[in-house]
């Protein structure tokens, strides 16, 4: 049983060594798909925040905010990125 993806495989001790390569490949594929989905979700949230910023702060301020987010994306936590648009932008302005 793989706790990360909640998938299980029934194998016997006699074939475990033979299955190891295939199971490793399956795990790598699942991790790749999970990473891709997470990146797509992050991009979607970023687009929503950018649209909110343009509507409320104008194009010029949005470009400054967007540049800040790009430069500091590693420091921003998932918590901050999951906040509402208004709270995310407020959080960024206090950094």
Buried (B, 14 or more C-beta within 10 A) or exposed (E): EEEEEEEEEEEEEEEEEEEEEEBEEBBEEBEEEEEEEEEEEBEEBBEEBBEBBBEEBEEEEBBEBBEBBEEEEEEBEEEBBEBEBEEBBEBBEEE
